[in-house]
Amino acid sequence: MQGNNHCPPLTPRSRLERLLREREVRKSSRYTQSTEDGRDGNKEGEQLYNDSFFVSENGNEEELAETGFADDRPRKQRLLVVANRLPVSAVREGVDSYHLEISVGGLVSALLGVKEFDTRWIGWAGVNVPDEVGQKALTKALAEMRCIPVFLDEDIVNEYYNGYCNNILWPLFHYLGLPQEDRLATTRSFQTQFDAYKKANQMFADVVNQHYQDGDVVWCHDYHLMFLPRCLKEYNEKMKVGWFLHTPFPSSEIHRTLPSRSELLRSVLAADLVGFHTYDYARHFVSACTRILGIEGTPEGVEDQGRLTRVAAFPIGIDSERFIRALALPEVQTHMKELKERFAGRKVMLGVDRLDMIKGIPQKILAFEKFLEENSHWHDKVVLLQIAVPSRTDCPEYQKLTSQVHEIVGRINGRFGTLTAVPIHHLDRSLDFHALCALYAVTDVALVTSLRDGMNLVSYEFVACQASKKGVLILSEFAGAAQSLGAGAILVNPWNITEVAASIGYALDMPADEREKRHQFNFKHVTTHTSQEWAATFVSELNDTIVEAQLRTRQIPPLLPNKVAVDCFSKSNNRLIILGFNATLTEPVDALGRGDQIKELELKVHPDLKEPLKKLSDDPKTTIVVLSGSGRAVLDKNFGEYNMWLAAENGMFLRLTSSEWMTTMPENLNMDWVDSVKHVFEYFTERTPRSHFELRETSIIWNYKYADVEFGRLQARDLLQHLWTGPISNASLDVFQGGRSVEVRAVGVSKGAAIDRILGEIVHNKGMKEPIDYVLCIGHFLSKDEDVYKFFEPELPTESSPMAKAMLSNSYRPSSLPRFSSSKSGSKASHYKKQRSLSNLERRAIERTTSDPWRPPGRDRMSLYEGSSVLDLKGDNYFSCAVSRKRSSARYLLKTSHDIVNLLSDLADRSSSPPT
């Protein structure tokens, strides 16, 4: 693959083999790198930050970027990391000078140790730079740290970041819901904020596009940039785009309250790979796409129109080696010694959190108070150190939270403290890296009580620093880390104060051997599932997803070339157009079934198609057939005014609109199974709200489009089991499962089986003088009915036989009409032999005519004419088109009803209809 030169030249056959091979290459590369690092000894101090993408490996970033090689090593794949904030903060010191500081945060920490890629970071520097001189200076300063700025003005930041991101998306994704105060004002400002959100995402996309090179991987991060994948794909469809969410993704019931729910989901689905911390978040995302967009969820992700967006869980990690190495540094050892002396004789409990509503700090402190109330012997023997890093200090809600925490801490210290010691030490500030490592190392119990947390890497950092102490981790089950470290940690519900208090007591009294076992389990996970492995796995999966997509694309029909189809139409002399009805000629409906069920169940022709159909049907050179699974009455109602052929019930009934219905059903068609299947369908209709079934003359269909998506699927699965073990176990029937339906037909009832007889009758009726030289077949058919496409598939004939015209003279009889021959057989229609007309079943049908007012009187028996005999198609004069199908045996694809309207309108403009 382009831009993937670090991979072995030979591509393994299966996806699993490719991923395993990638993994081995990464391991080998990492071992070589660690060996080289070992010769240089431990890196100290801030150099720990500089061994990743901030500083070029050979000290000359420009040269490395231009040549792509250093010390004859193969070029690394370029990785463009796009996030709202850069990993550095900029402070302006003059007109053209800036001071840069490395920022703290989970994403920054996770990516610091990534060495497998040539990484660039694109994002906002956190400072407003309105002037061109300042922008150039900041761009130059950031380039030395492999960072590329996106310049956002204050208005955009206020509406996009403070407004839509922090006031709408962040609370919603953490199950806090949409803002409730001043709902009217919120509603009015929502669209403005969303417009700013889209504008900001487009600004990020513009910067990415400026720096993108073929083969680059673009990795978009977090809820700030949900619109970015769509913007990037609109610029370059072949761009490798991944998107990762660092927060929880809520259940579909929560996400559906968002006014812009559909637009955001579709924008994210433009990415090739979508990643989450846990399987639960990934499952929620797929469920939201299914319930809100009506798109099919698969075990691999979400599939729409044949395009698969892979959705998977990629639990983030930390650079564990960085923490382990830091413990040996003199500065850290000094801090550890001071802390041990300061808290000698007391067990140390630790909480490190951003001061935020979702972190559960009040719940943690209240649980500690409950523990002290119930365990008086621990009053002077335990201390809780709570580090609360301030965030969003200008927000009233956060100010209120700060005051609440301070009040609780003050009350507990006043109640249980002494003149020489207090049970809680609360710090409203962050600690530097060395002090934090020392604090982790001396802690006996770490307490993480998040109410909702995407992952929580504090738990990972604590485990990495506990090689000596082997402390206990108490972890909220609502943190993403619970799925990774749950076996070695004590999982708690932070809302249950009594449970958390009991867990504190259990952790403090835990025997050494149990602490050892729990620690070893978590330590192994933390040191193997590192940030390097996380990033490398994500990019490897993204590269492989592109490979899979390329293989899958070959199975998807290309879009119909409208101009070619129309040009061939205008040059032909005897045209046949076969059209499906439902989802082909009908008005577009809500794919989710959220529309008006009563109106949508009454199928109607798309209003924009009435005029084109009228023109085409009046063209003497054009024959139109509407081939549908619908009943005769439905087709009569919609197409009775046109001069065309109607084939109802999958072609089992046929008539020219100016004549009577006739049947094409095979003589041995057995319908004795109908009553027993009907009983099963009635049973499930009663137990599945908003489902319905339709009894036709040759089939029966149960439809659950308007029912709840998940419940409908479960009911359909159960229905199929009932059918296979009951009424159809020994019957000669075909069962089809559509997108939201189950259909049962007698064997032999299909559009492909009927088309030869239908075509023969048309030829006989019209007295055709020349062969059909153009066929257009459009439909949204079930896979079983797609054999109609194969019927017309020519095998590239050369010229028609000289006998062709003679055989189509006035004296011909259709029953003896031979096939137009050539050096090759003209069509695959020879595989579809005609079926004899009805005998007993037909006679019964005729007898029922007198008692069935729906069945029109007249000819009910069709003569034998072999329609395939009149085909003289060349390969480029046949256009079979599937409508909104993922994979199809048709040659081409039409995506929407709008495409069909455009095509038929263009054909109508080229038709030779007589003037009215």
Rosetta blueprint (number, residue, H / E / L):
1 M L
2 Q L
3 G L
4 N L
5 N L
6 H L
7 C L
8 P L
9 P L
10 L L
11 T L
12 P L
13 R L
14 S L
15 R H
16 L H
17 E H
18 R H
19 L H
20 L H
21 R H
22 E H
23 R H
24 E H
25 V H
26 R H
27 K H
28 S H
29 S H
30 R H
31 Y H
32 T H
33 Q H
34 S H
35 T H
36 E H
37 D H
38 G H
39 R H
40 D H
41 G L
42 N L
43 K L
44 E L
45 G H
46 E H
47 Q H
48 L H
49 Y H
50 N H
51 D H
52 S L
53 F L
54 F L
55 V L
56 S L
57 E L
58 N L
59 G L
60 N L
61 E H
62 E H
63 E H
64 L H
65 A H
66 E H
67 T H
68 G L
69 F L
70 A E
71 D L
72 D L
73 R E
74 P L
75 R L
76 K L
77 Q L
78 R E
79 L E
80 L E
81 V E
82 V E
83 A E
84 N E
85 R E
86 L L
87 P L
88 V E
89 S E
90 A E
91 V E
92 R E
93 E L
94 G L
95 V L
96 D L
97 S L
98 Y E
99 H E
100 L E
101 E E
102 I E
103 S L
104 V L
105 G L
106 G H
107 L H
108 V H
109 S H
110 A H
111 L H
112 L L
113 G L
114 V L
115 K L
116 E L
117 F L
118 D E
119 T E
120 R E
121 W E
122 I E
123 G E
124 W E
125 A L
126 G L
127 V L
128 N L
129 V L
130 P L
131 D L
132 E H
133 V H
134 G H
135 Q H
136 K H
137 A H
138 L H
139 T H
140 K H
141 A H
142 L H
143 A H
144 E L
145 M L
146 R L
147 C E
148 I E
149 P E
150 V L
151 F L
152 L L
153 D L
154 E H
155 D H
156 I H
157 V H
158 N H
159 E H
160 Y H
161 Y H
162 N H
163 G H
164 Y H
165 C H
166 N H
167 N H
168 I H
169 L H
170 W H
171 P H
172 L H
173 F H
174 H L
175 Y L
176 L L
177 G L
178 L L
179 P L
180 Q L
181 E L
182 D L
183 R H
184 L H
185 A H
186 T H
187 T H
188 R H
189 S H
190 F H
191 Q H
192 T H
193 Q H
194 F H
195 D H
196 A H
197 Y H
198 K H
199 K H
200 A H
201 N H
202 Q H
203 M H
204 F H
205 A H
206 D H
207 V H
208 V H
209 N H
210 Q H
211 H H
212 Y L
213 Q L
214 D L
215 G L
216 D L
217 V E
218 V E
219 W E
220 C E
221 H E
222 D L
223 Y H
224 H H
225 L H
226 M L
227 F L
228 L H
229 P H
230 R H
231 C H
232 L H
233 K H
234 E H
235 Y H
236 N L
237 E L
238 K L
239 M L
240 K E
241 V E
242 G E
243 W E
244 F E
245 L L
246 H L
247 T L
248 P L
249 F L
250 P L
251 S L
252 S H
253 E H
254 I H
255 H H
256 R L
257 T L
258 L L
259 P L
260 S L
261 R H
262 S H
263 E H
264 L H
265 L H
266 R H
267 S H
268 V H
269 L L
270 A L
271 A L
272 D L
273 L E
274 V E
275 G E
276 F E
277 H L
278 T L
279 Y H
280 D H
281 Y H
282 A H
283 R H
284 H H
285 F H
286 V H
287 S H
288 A H
289 C H
290 T H
291 R H
292 I H
293 L H
294 G L
295 I L
296 E E
297 G E
298 T E
299 P L
300 E L
301 G E
302 V E
303 E E
304 D E
305 Q L
306 G L
307 R E
308 L E
309 T E
310 R E
311 V E
312 A E
313 A E
314 F L
315 P L
316 I L
317 G L
318 I L
319 D L
320 S H
321 E H
322 R H
323 F H
324 I H
325 R H
326 A H
327 L L
328 A L
329 L L
330 P H
331 E H
332 V H
333 Q H
334 T H
335 H H
336 M H
337 K H
338 E H
339 L H
340 K H
341 E H
342 R H
343 F L
344 A L
345 G L
346 R L
347 K E
348 V E
349 M E
350 L E
351 G E
352 V E
353 D E
354 R E
355 L L
356 D L
357 M H
358 I H
359 K H
360 G L
361 I H
362 P H
363 Q H
364 K H
365 I H
366 L H
367 A H
368 F H
369 E H
370 K H
371 F H
372 L H
373 E H
374 E H
375 N L
376 S H
377 H H
378 W H
379 H L
380 D L
381 K L
382 V E
383 V E
384 L E
385 L E
386 Q E
387 I E
388 A E
389 V E
390 P L
391 S L
392 R L
393 T L
394 D L
395 C L
396 P H
397 E H
398 Y H
399 Q H
400 K H
401 L H
402 T H
403 S H
404 Q H
405 V H
406 H H
407 E H
408 I H
409 V H
410 G H
411 R H
412 I H
413 N H
414 G H
415 R H
416 F H
417 G L
418 T L
419 L L
420 T L
421 A L
422 V L
423 P L
424 I E
425 H E
426 H E
427 L E
428 D L
429 R L
430 S L
431 L L
432 D L
433 F H
434 H H
435 A H
436 L H
437 C H
438 A H
439 L H
440 Y H
441 A H
442 V H
443 T L
444 D L
445 V E
446 A E
447 L E
448 V E
449 T L
450 S L
451 L L
452 R L
453 D E
454 G L
455 M L
456 N L
457 L L
458 V H
459 S H
460 Y H
461 E H
462 F H
463 V H
464 A H
465 C L
466 Q L
467 A L
468 S L
469 K L
470 K L
471 G L
472 V E
473 L E
474 I E
475 L E
476 S E
477 E L
478 F L
479 A E
480 G L
481 A L
482 A H
483 Q H
484 S H
485 L H
486 G L
487 A L
488 G L
489 A L
490 I E
491 L E
492 V E
493 N L
494 P L
495 W L
496 N L
497 I H
498 T H
499 E H
500 V H
501 A H
502 A H
503 S H
504 I H
505 G H
506 Y H
507 A H
508 L H
509 D L
510 M L
511 P L
512 A H
513 D H
514 E H
515 R H
516 E H
517 K H
518 R H
519 H H
520 Q H
521 F H
522 N H
523 F H
524 K H
525 H H
526 V H
527 T H
528 T H
529 H L
530 T L
531 S H
532 Q H
533 E H
534 W H
535 A H
536 A H
537 T H
538 F H
539 V H
540 S H
541 E H
542 L H
543 N H
544 D H
545 T H
546 I H
547 V H
548 E H
549 A H
550 Q H
551 L H
552 R H
553 T H
554 R L
555 Q L
556 I L
557 P L
558 P L
559 L E
560 L L
561 P L
562 N H
563 K H
564 V H
565 A H
566 V H
567 D H
568 C H
569 F H
570 S H
571 K H
572 S L
573 N L
574 N L
575 R E
576 L E
577 I E
578 I E
579 L E
580 G L
581 F L
582 N L
583 A L
584 T L
585 L L
586 T E
587 E L
588 P L
589 V L
590 D L
591 A L
592 L L
593 G L
594 R L
595 G L
596 D L
597 Q H
598 I H
599 K H
600 E H
601 L H
602 E L
603 L L
604 K L
605 V E
606 H L
607 P H
608 D H
609 L H
610 K H
611 E H
612 P H
613 L H
614 K H
615 K H
616 L H
617 S H
618 D L
619 D L
620 P L
621 K L
622 T E
623 T E
624 I E
625 V E
626 V E
627 L E
628 S L
629 G L
630 S L
631 G L
632 R H
633 A H
634 V H
635 L H
636 D H
637 K H
638 N H
639 F H
640 G L
641 E L
642 Y L
643 N L
644 M L
645 W E
646 L E
647 A E
648 A E
649 E L
650 N L
651 G L
652 M L
653 F E
654 L E
655 R E
656 L E
657 T L
658 S L
659 S L
660 E L
661 W L
662 M E
663 T E
664 T L
665 M L
666 P L
667 E L
668 N L
669 L L
670 N L
671 M L
672 D L
673 W L
674 V H
675 D H
676 S H
677 V H
678 K H
679 H H
680 V H
681 F H
682 E H
683 Y H
684 F H
685 T H
686 E H
687 R H
688 T L
689 P L
690 R L
691 S L
692 H E
693 F E
694 E E
695 L E
696 R L
697 E L
698 T L
699 S E
700 I E
701 I E
702 W E
703 N E
704 Y L
705 K L
706 Y L
707 A L
708 D L
709 V H
710 E H
711 F H
712 G H
713 R H
714 L H
715 Q H
716 A H
717 R H
718 D H
719 L H
720 L H
721 Q H
722 H H
723 L H
724 W H
725 T H
726 G L
727 P L
728 I L
729 S L
730 N L
731 A L
732 S L
733 L E
734 D E
735 V E
736 F E
737 Q E
738 G L
739 G L
740 R L
741 S E
742 V E
743 E E
744 V E
745 R E
746 A E
747 V L
748 G L
749 V L
750 S L
751 K H
752 G H
753 A H
754 A H
755 I H
756 D H
757 R H
758 I H
759 L H
760 G H
761 E H
762 I H
763 V H
764 H H
765 N H
766 K H
767 G L
768 M L
769 K L
770 E L
771 P L
772 I E
773 D L
774 Y E
775 V E
776 L E
777 C E
778 I E
779 G E
780 H L
781 F L
782 L L
783 S H
784 K H
785 D H
786 E H
787 D H
788 V H
789 Y H
790 K H
791 F H
792 F L
793 E L
794 P E
795 E L
796 L L
797 P L
798 T L
799 E L
800 S L
801 S L
802 P L
803 M H
804 A H
805 K H
806 A H
807 M H
808 L L
809 S L
810 N L
811 S L
812 Y L
813 R L
814 P H
815 S H
816 S H
817 L L
818 P L
819 R L
820 F L
821 S L
822 S L
823 S L
824 K L
825 S L
826 G L
827 S E
828 K H
829 A H
830 S H
831 H H
832 Y L
833 K L
834 K L
835 Q L
836 R L
837 S L
838 L L
839 S L
840 N H
841 L H
842 E H
843 R H
844 R H
845 A H
846 I H
847 E H
848 R H
849 T H
850 T L
851 S L
852 D L
853 P L
854 W L
855 R L
856 P L
857 P L
858 G L
859 R L
860 D L
861 R E
862 M L
863 S L
864 L L
865 Y L
866 E L
867 G H
868 S H
869 S H
870 V H
871 L E
872 D L
873 L L
874 K L
875 G H
876 D H
877 N H
878 Y E
879 F E
880 S E
881 C E
882 A E
883 V E
884 S L
885 R L
886 K L
887 R L
888 S L
889 S L
890 A L
891 R L
892 Y E
893 L E
894 L E
895 K L
896 T L
897 S H
898 H H
899 D H
900 I H
901 V H
902 N H
903 L H
904 L H
905 S H
906 D H
907 L H
908 A H
909 D H
910 R H
911 S L
912 S L
913 S L
914 P L
915 P L
916 T L
